[in-house]
Amino acid sequence: MKHPAPTADTPDAALLDRFAAGDRAALDELFRRYRGVAYRVAYRLLGNEADALDAVQDGFVNALSHLDRFGGRSSFKTWLLRVVCNAAHDVGRRLKRAERFPQAPADPSPEHFGPCGLPPADAGIARAELRRSIEAALSRLPAAQRETFVLHVEGELSYREVADALDISIGTVMSRLFYARQKLKELLAHCVTP
Amino acid sequence: MTPAPDNDDALAAYLAGDPAAVRAAAPPEPTEAEWNSVRARAAARLPRRGRRWPTVAALVAAVALVAVGAALWPAQPGAPESANRPAPVPAPPHDPLAEFDVLPVVRAEEVVLYRVPGAGALPVGAPPLAGELVLATVDDVEFMAPHDLWPQTLTGAGDAPMLFAKSR
């Protein structure tokens, strides 16, 4: 049976049913709908565009290949971001094995960094610099805190959804977010506001 | 040097998850060509779905043929009755993780086993700790005041924000 082209109003569940029935237009719509948020989460976990796009690709493939494990227990977005996080970790591990995983911000030359290794302060800090400061600070968070913070802030998931995505309790989500914000504020205060 | 108030505001808003601040600090967006490339590669890796009916039909036909053949095959005269009885199907082993989702972390070919500790017994999948590990009970926790970074903390009864104890 030929389906009408999916629209932005088509519910995720309907798109997944259509995808399961072999409708590639449903896949295109799911990809268009969630590629941005999946990319932002992967980018914040990996720190560069190319690796983030690899993780997005792996994430979509794994999420859609294992829909039986999804089972509709959460939203598709929550499920996808959970799988994208895992894919980002896999990409990170592969890069680490190849000894080219960036532990520092994109520009590692010492003159571009302040005393704590982050970009130095500048009253007229540009948007790009703000972004780099955030990236650098995020890279210094413990992995569990970074993942939780990124899923909540960049992935726009609620506490409940983050808890579902990471298979942890809401209390743990709140605790990790608290310490992540505390640490980020500390890092950014020292390095952006002199 | 004086602080940069605009940046402080932007950072505070970002840390609080303000959507506009998050958008302002968003990473560089890939081009449409890059997105198309990612989508095409993902689509190529996904199994084709919805066109499995010929395989299913062939399977059903094969099963039907075997069933008909088994029904029409004459029983061996003089053979003990138990020989014609189907062998009992063993019960599937209990899977304690059956209700949990399992995500693939590594593939079998990515794991190299160098050494088996002790006498050579390898406990695969055994939980590291039996039962619950109690870190603190309700009586051990005292909530003094919410931190400034977390203004929405509720201090009313029953609103323990960070530690939860299982009710007994």
Interface residues (C-beta under 8 A of the other chain):
Chain A: F19 A20 A21 G22 D23 R24 L27 D28 F31 R35 G36 Y39 R40 Y43 R44 E49 A52 L53 V56 Q57 F60 V61 N62 L64 S65 H66 R69 R82 V83 N86 A121 D122 A123 G124 I125 R127 L130 R131 S133 I134 E135 H152 V153 E154 E156 D167 S169 G171 M174 S175 F178 R181 Q182 L184 K185 L188 V192 T193 P194
Chain B: M1 T2 P3 A4 N7 D8 A10 L11 A12 Y14 L15 G17 P19 V22 A24 A25 A26 P27 P28 E29 P30 E34 W35 V38 R39 R41 A42 A43 R45 L46 P47 R48 R49 G50 R51 D101 V102 L103 P104 V105 H147 L149 W150 A160 P161 M162 L163 F164
